[in-house]
């Protein structure tokens, strides 16, 4: 997904699975004219969403929320009653022992949601931040190195 930052539409309200823009913000970065927020365990914009979002980044420009990239996992505890399938059966079907499916990457922007496939990186937070930042920079064709914003709102 490539986004022209000057033409990008605000995605607030467009997708129930996007991270709430101010939920669980751990770090903030500036790259060119973009503000990038790193979220750990953010709430989603919708109420009845059956995914967990352990890690995500949202991009803001001139007060607009224009992009999100998330590592998402299906929440099997929520899916089980909705599908009428016992949790243990879902766990077997997903090939997991816990309550969540395998991590996958989703991109939101330009009025679209795009699957980036499964997350294959390390489960190390610094690695996850580097990965998410690289997706953001590639999406906006941004050459500036992101700089962490200290104590900013």
N, C-alpha and C positions, 0 to 999 in steps of 0.2 A: 504494500500500500504506500503510495506516494501522495503527500498532501501539500498543496500550495497554501502556505500559512496566511497569505493575504486574501485567499478566497474561502478559507475554511469556515464552516458553519459551526455554531455552538452545538454541542451534543447533549447538553442537559435535557433530560426527559426523553431522549431518543431511544435509550436502551435500559431496561431494568437491571442488567448485569454489569453496567459500568460502576467503577468505584465512586462512592460519594466524594466529591472533590475535596472536602476538608476532613474526611474521616481517616484517622490513624496515620497522619502525615508524620514521617520520621525525619526526612531530609528534604531540602529544597535546593534546586540548582538553577542557574541562569546560563543559557547558551544563546548568544545573539539576542534577539528580541523575545525569546521564549522563556517562560517560567516552567520548570519541570518539578513536579512533586512526587516523591517516593513514598509509597504507602505500604505499611506492613499490617496485614489483617484488616483491610478496609471493609466497611459496610458497603453493600451495594445500593444503588439508587432505588431499586424496587424492593417491595416487602416480601413477596412470595417467590424468591429466587432460590433455586435448588443447587446453587454452587457456592463454594467458598473461594475467596480471593486472598490467598496468603501474601502475594506480592503484586504490586502494580506501580505504574507511573502514569501520571496525568499531565497533560500539557495545556498551558494557558497562555493566551496572548491578548493583550489589551482588555482584560476582564472576561474574555470568553474562554470556555472550557472546550478545546477543539480536538483533543485526541486522548486516547487511553490505550495502554498496553498492559495486559494482565496475565499473570500465571493463575489459572483457574483449575479447580478440581470439583467434580460432581460430588455433591453431598448425599451419600447413599442413605443416610437417616431420613432426609427429607423426601428423597425419591421413593423409598420403600412404600410408605402409605399411599402416596399419590398413584403409584403404579399397581398397588395391590400385590406386591411381590415381597416375600419375607426378606429381611435384611441379609441373612446368611446366604440366601440364593443370589441376591445382587452382588454380594462380596465375591462369591464364586464366579459369577458371570464377568465381573470386572477384574478378577484375578488379584484381589487385594484382601488383606486381613483387617485393615482399619475401616474407618467410616468414610473415606474419600477415595475417589477414582484417581487415576494417574494425572499428573500435572500436564496441562496444555496451555498454549499461548494464544490469546485472542487480541486482536487489534480493533479499535473502534474509531472511526473518523469518516468524514465525507458522507455521513448518513448511512454508513455501512458497518457491518461487523464482518471481520475476516479471520478465519482460523489460520494460525501460523504453524499448527501441528503440535506434537508433544514437546514438552520442555525436556531437553536431553542434557542440560548443564548440571554442574555440581550443585548440591544442596548447601551451598555456602553463601551467606548473605552478600559478601563483597563480589562474588562471581555473579550472583543474581542482579545486583545493581549494575555491574558492567554490561551484562547482557541487555537489560531493559534500556539502559542509556544508549547502547548501540542501535537498538531498534528505533528509538526516538530520533536519534541523529540521522539515521538512514531515511526514515520516513519523511523528514523535513529537509533532507539534503543539506544539513547544517554542518559546517566545517569547524565552527568555533568549539573549543574544548569546554565542556560544562564546568562551571565553577560553583562550588557549594556556597549557598547563601547562609550566613550565620545569623541566628536570632531574627529571622525575617518572618513577616506574616504576609 
